[in-house]
């Protein structure tokens, strides 16, 4: 990587902010220009948290580039992206249907699960668009790309709205079965590993037009319950949420995002991989396990 390398991160949310911090503080930044595409309204926001976040980025010499991946036409986004050598997309699935393909036609990107294994027609219909993105990437040869498969955010495994861990009655809801596995990685560690893949010495190894897999941990729901018992000193009761039950609930409430994800993670296909096979383990980058993350962040 040359000293004048120009890197653009798309989005400064939970994942994007961690990627930006890791890039800006990387010991091999070597004068690389780092910028973030962010909505104009966010740049001019007077909300204290947003002002503080952007001040931190400015102090790290991160450029703020106004742009809106939902509202701006594809041609405008492409014009912005042409000024950079490396683009890192961190917008997730929340931007809405169609946005992922619009963005991919302007620049390749993708984090998340192993959508190839999950396949088309899954409970989460937005995943089909992720496969469209992969088809688009594989059909072109002008741009080198990498897909970083991260699994679930570690924090989301403990998120009350996800329904897996309930600290009020000390229960764990196992999706699919007690032995179903899930891979998790924290946004901080995704940021660290992404920065290393871009600015480290293994750039060509990572950007080889295929997915790479990273992880902080891969565990079963039974192991999750045991983890919580070690941390809290309390007994956790486990219940199983079968895929069939989640499908029945989704049939009654077709727009329920929670039921869609319960089916995906209950099936356990494309959402878990062995730690020994992950890129970060192979190159010696440690990422927080679920227990390490829990001891730092959970107050129970």
VEXDREN-2710 file (C-alpha; in Angstrom, 1 decimal):
% VEXDREN-2710
k/r/px/py/pz
1/UNK/0.0/0.0/0.0
2/UNK/1.5/3.4/-1.0
3/UNK/1.6/6.3/1.4
4/UNK/-1.0/8.2/-0.7
5/UNK/-3.6/5.5/-0.5
6/UNK/-7.1/6.9/-0.3
7/UNK/-9.7/4.9/1.7
8/UNK/-13.4/5.7/2.0
9/UNK/-15.7/4.1/4.6
10/UNK/-19.4/4.2/3.8
11/UNK/-21.4/4.8/7.0
12/UNK/-20.4/5.8/10.6
13/UNK/-22.9/3.7/12.6
14/UNK/-22.1/0.9/15.1
15/UNK/-19.8/-0.9/12.6
16/UNK/-18.5/2.0/10.5
17/UNK/-17.3/4.0/13.5
18/UNK/-15.2/1.1/14.8
19/UNK/-13.7/0.5/11.3
20/UNK/-12.9/4.2/11.1
21/UNK/-11.2/4.3/14.5
22/UNK/-9.2/1.2/13.7
23/UNK/-8.0/2.6/10.4
24/UNK/-7.2/6.0/11.7
25/UNK/-5.1/4.6/14.6
26/UNK/-3.5/1.7/12.6
27/UNK/0.3/1.8/13.0
28/UNK/0.7/1.3/9.2
29/UNK/-1.6/4.1/8.2
30/UNK/1.5/5.9/6.8
31/UNK/-0.3/9.0/5.6
32/UNK/-3.2/7.2/4.0
33/UNK/-6.2/9.5/3.4
34/UNK/-9.2/8.2/5.4
35/UNK/-12.7/9.5/4.7
36/UNK/-16.2/8.6/5.6
37/UNK/-19.3/9.0/3.5
38/UNK/-22.0/10.4/5.8
39/UNK/-25.4/12.0/5.3
40/UNK/-25.3/15.8/5.1
41/UNK/-27.8/16.1/7.9
42/UNK/-25.5/14.1/10.1
43/UNK/-22.5/16.4/9.3
44/UNK/-24.5/19.5/10.3
45/UNK/-26.3/17.9/13.2
46/UNK/-26.2/19.7/16.6
47/UNK/-27.0/16.6/18.6
48/UNK/-24.3/16.3/21.3
49/UNK/-23.5/12.7/20.7
50/UNK/-23.2/13.2/16.9
51/UNK/-21.1/16.3/17.4
52/UNK/-18.8/14.5/19.7
53/UNK/-18.4/11.5/17.3
54/UNK/-17.6/13.7/14.4
55/UNK/-15.1/15.8/16.4
56/UNK/-13.3/12.6/17.3
57/UNK/-13.1/11.6/13.7
58/UNK/-11.9/15.1/12.6
59/UNK/-9.2/15.0/15.4
60/UNK/-8.0/11.7/13.8
61/UNK/-7.7/13.4/10.4
62/UNK/-10.7/11.6/9.0
63/UNK/-12.4/13.6/6.2
64/UNK/-16.2/13.9/6.2
65/UNK/-17.7/13.4/2.8
66/UNK/-21.4/14.3/2.3
67/UNK/-23.5/11.7/0.6
68/UNK/-26.7/9.6/1.0
69/UNK/-26.7/6.1/-0.3
70/UNK/-30.5/6.0/-0.2
71/UNK/-31.3/9.3/-1.9
72/UNK/-28.3/10.0/-4.1
73/UNK/-28.4/8.6/-7.7
74/UNK/-26.0/5.8/-8.5
75/UNK/-24.0/8.0/-10.9
76/UNK/-23.4/10.5/-8.2
77/UNK/-22.1/7.8/-5.8
78/UNK/-19.9/6.4/-8.5
79/UNK/-18.4/9.8/-9.1
80/UNK/-17.5/10.1/-5.4
81/UNK/-16.1/6.5/-5.2
82/UNK/-13.8/7.0/-8.2
83/UNK/-11.7/9.3/-6.1
84/UNK/-10.6/6.4/-3.8
85/UNK/-8.5/3.3/-4.0
86/UNK/-10.3/1.3/-1.4
87/UNK/-14.0/1.4/-0.4
88/UNK/-15.3/-0.2/2.8
89/UNK/-19.1/-0.5/3.0
90/UNK/-20.5/-0.5/6.6
91/UNK/-24.2/0.3/6.1
92/UNK/-25.8/-3.1/6.9
93/UNK/-29.3/-4.1/5.9
94/UNK/-31.2/-1.3/7.4
95/UNK/-31.1/1.1/4.4
96/UNK/-34.0/-0.8/2.8
97/UNK/-34.6/-3.0/-0.2
98/UNK/-32.7/-2.1/-3.4
99/UNK/-30.0/-0.1/-1.6
100/UNK/-27.6/-3.0/-1.5
101/UNK/-27.6/-3.5/-5.3
102/UNK/-27.4/0.3/-6.0
103/UNK/-24.4/0.5/-3.7
104/UNK/-22.8/-2.6/-5.2
105/UNK/-23.1/-1.3/-8.7
106/UNK/-21.2/1.7/-7.6
107/UNK/-18.8/-0.2/-5.4
108/UNK/-18.5/-3.8/-4.2
109/UNK/-19.0/-4.4/-0.5
110/UNK/-20.4/-7.0/2.0
111/UNK/-20.1/-8.0/5.6
112/UNK/-22.3/-10.5/7.5
113/UNK/-23.3/-14.2/7.1
114/UNK/-22.4/-16.8/4.6
115/UNK/-25.2/-16.0/2.2
116/UNK/-24.0/-18.6/-0.3
117/UNK/-24.7/-21.4/2.2
118/UNK/-28.0/-19.8/3.3
119/UNK/-29.2/-19.7/-0.3
120/UNK/-32.1/-18.0/-1.9
121/UNK/-35.6/-18.1/-0.6
122/UNK/-34.7/-17.9/3.1
123/UNK/-36.9/-16.4/5.8
124/UNK/-35.0/-13.1/5.6
125/UNK/-35.9/-11.9/2.1
126/UNK/-33.2/-9.2/2.2
127/UNK/-30.6/-12.0/2.1
128/UNK/-31.6/-12.7/-1.5
129/UNK/-30.4/-9.2/-2.4
130/UNK/-27.1/-10.0/-0.8
131/UNK/-26.8/-13.0/-3.2
132/UNK/-27.6/-10.6/-6.0
133/UNK/-24.6/-8.5/-4.8
134/UNK/-22.3/-11.5/-4.9
135/UNK/-23.5/-12.4/-8.4
136/UNK/-22.7/-8.9/-9.5
137/UNK/-19.2/-9.0/-7.9
138/UNK/-18.4/-12.3/-9.5
139/UNK/-19.5/-11.2/-12.9
140/UNK/-17.0/-8.4/-13.1
141/UNK/-13.2/-8.2/-13.2
142/UNK/-12.4/-4.5/-13.0
143/UNK/-12.4/-4.2/-9.2
144/UNK/-10.8/-6.5/-6.7
145/UNK/-13.1/-7.2/-3.8
146/UNK/-13.4/-9.0/-0.5
147/UNK/-16.4/-10.1/1.5
148/UNK/-15.8/-10.3/5.3
149/UNK/-18.2/-12.8/6.9
150/UNK/-18.4/-11.8/10.6
151/UNK/-21.4/-13.7/11.9
152/UNK/-23.7/-11.8/14.4
153/UNK/-22.6/-8.8/16.4
154/UNK/-21.7/-10.2/19.8
155/UNK/-23.8/-7.6/21.6
156/UNK/-26.9/-8.7/19.6
157/UNK/-26.7/-12.2/21.1
158/UNK/-27.6/-10.6/24.4
159/UNK/-30.0/-7.9/23.1
160/UNK/-33.3/-8.2/24.9
161/UNK/-35.3/-7.6/21.6
162/UNK/-33.6/-10.6/20.0
163/UNK/-35.2/-12.8/22.7
164/UNK/-32.3/-15.3/23.3
165/UNK/-31.1/-14.1/26.7
166/UNK/-33.6/-13.0/29.3
167/UNK/-31.9/-11.7/32.5
168/UNK/-35.3/-11.0/34.2
169/UNK/-36.0/-14.7/34.6
170/UNK/-32.5/-16.1/33.9
171/UNK/-33.4/-18.0/30.8
172/UNK/-31.8/-18.8/27.4
173/UNK/-34.0/-19.4/24.4
174/UNK/-32.1/-21.8/22.1
175/UNK/-32.9/-21.2/18.5
176/UNK/-33.4/-24.5/16.6
177/UNK/-31.8/-26.7/19.4
178/UNK/-29.4/-26.5/22.3
179/UNK/-26.7/-27.7/20.0
180/UNK/-27.2/-25.2/17.2
181/UNK/-24.1/-23.0/16.7
182/UNK/-23.8/-19.3/16.2
183/UNK/-20.7/-17.2/15.3
184/UNK/-20.3/-13.8/16.9
185/UNK/-17.8/-10.9/16.5
186/UNK/-17.8/-7.5/18.2
187/UNK/-17.9/-4.4/16.0
188/UNK/-14.6/-3.3/17.7
189/UNK/-12.9/-6.5/16.6
190/UNK/-14.5/-6.3/13.1
191/UNK/-13.0/-2.8/12.9
192/UNK/-9.6/-4.0/14.0
193/UNK/-9.5/-7.0/11.7
194/UNK/-10.8/-4.9/8.7
195/UNK/-8.2/-2.2/9.3
196/UNK/-5.5/-4.9/9.4
197/UNK/-6.8/-6.5/6.2
198/UNK/-6.6/-3.1/4.4
199/UNK/-3.5/-1.5/5.8
200/UNK/-1.5/-4.6/6.9
201/UNK/0.9/-6.7/4.8
202/UNK/-1.8/-9.1/3.6
203/UNK/-3.9/-6.8/1.4
204/UNK/-3.5/-9.0/-1.7
205/UNK/-4.3/-12.1/0.3
206/UNK/-7.6/-10.6/1.5
207/UNK/-8.7/-8.9/-1.6
208/UNK/-8.8/-12.0/-3.7
209/UNK/-12.3/-11.9/-5.0
210/UNK/-13.8/-14.3/-2.5
211/UNK/-15.3/-14.2/1.0
212/UNK/-13.1/-14.5/4.1
213/UNK/-14.4/-15.6/7.5
214/UNK/-13.6/-14.0/10.8
215/UNK/-14.9/-14.6/14.3
216/UNK/-14.6/-13.8/17.9
217/UNK/-16.4/-17.0/19.0
218/UNK/-18.5/-19.8/17.8
219/UNK/-20.7/-21.4/20.5
220/UNK/-23.9/-23.4/21.0
221/UNK/-26.9/-22.1/22.9
222/UNK/-26.1/-24.7/25.6
223/UNK/-22.6/-23.2/25.9
224/UNK/-24.1/-19.7/26.1
225/UNK/-26.2/-20.7/29.1
226/UNK/-23.1/-22.2/30.8
227/UNK/-21.2/-18.9/30.0
228/UNK/-23.9/-16.9/31.7
229/UNK/-23.9/-19.1/34.7
230/UNK/-20.1/-18.6/35.1
231/UNK/-20.4/-14.9/34.8
232/UNK/-23.5/-14.4/37.1
233/UNK/-23.2/-17.3/39.5
234/UNK/-26.9/-17.9/38.8
235/UNK/-28.7/-20.9/37.3
236/UNK/-30.0/-20.3/33.7
237/UNK/-32.9/-22.4/32.4
238/UNK/-32.9/-23.2/28.7
239/UNK/-35.9/-23.4/26.4
240/UNK/-35.9/-24.4/22.7
241/UNK/-37.5/-22.3/20.0
242/UNK/-38.0/-24.6/17.1
243/UNK/-37.7/-23.5/13.5
244/UNK/-41.2/-24.9/12.9
245/UNK/-42.6/-22.7/15.7
246/UNK/-40.9/-19.6/14.4
247/UNK/-42.2/-20.4/10.8
248/UNK/-45.7/-20.7/12.1
249/UNK/-45.5/-17.4/13.9
250/UNK/-44.0/-15.7/10.8
251/UNK/-46.9/-17.1/8.7
252/UNK/-49.3/-15.2/11.1
253/UNK/-47.1/-12.1/11.1
254/UNK/-45.2/-12.0/7.7
255/UNK/-43.4/-8.7/8.4
256/UNK/-42.0/-9.6/11.8
257/UNK/-38.2/-9.2/11.5
258/UNK/-37.6/-11.0/14.8
259/UNK/-39.3/-14.2/13.5
260/UNK/-37.3/-14.0/10.3
261/UNK/-34.0/-13.9/12.2
262/UNK/-35.1/-16.6/14.6
263/UNK/-35.6/-18.9/11.6
264/UNK/-32.3/-18.1/10.0
265/UNK/-30.3/-18.6/13.2
266/UNK/-32.4/-21.6/14.3
267/UNK/-31.6/-23.4/11.0
268/UNK/-27.9/-22.7/11.8
269/UNK/-26.9/-22.8/8.1
270/UNK/-24.4/-20.1/7.0
271/UNK/-24.3/-18.4/10.4
272/UNK/-21.5/-20.4/12.1
273/UNK/-18.0/-21.5/11.2
274/UNK/-15.1/-23.1/13.0
275/UNK/-12.7/-20.7/14.8
276/UNK/-9.7/-22.6/13.6
277/UNK/-10.6/-21.9/10.0
278/UNK/-11.1/-18.1/10.4
279/UNK/-8.7/-15.6/8.7
280/UNK/-8.0/-13.8/12.0
281/UNK/-7.0/-17.0/13.8
282/UNK/-4.7/-18.1/10.9
283/UNK/-2.8/-14.7/10.9
284/UNK/-2.7/-14.5/14.7
285/UNK/-5.3/-11.8/15.4
286/UNK/-7.2/-12.5/18.6
287/UNK/-10.9/-11.3/18.7
288/UNK/-12.9/-11.3/21.9
289/UNK/-14.8/-14.5/22.8
290/UNK/-18.4/-14.2/23.9
291/UNK/-17.3/-14.6/27.5
292/UNK/-14.6/-12.0/27.3
293/UNK/-17.0/-9.6/25.7
294/UNK/-19.6/-10.4/28.4
295/UNK/-17.3/-9.8/31.3
296/UNK/-16.5/-6.4/29.9
297/UNK/-19.9/-5.2/28.9
298/UNK/-22.7/-7.0/30.8
299/UNK/-23.9/-5.7/34.1
300/UNK/-26.1/-8.4/35.5
END
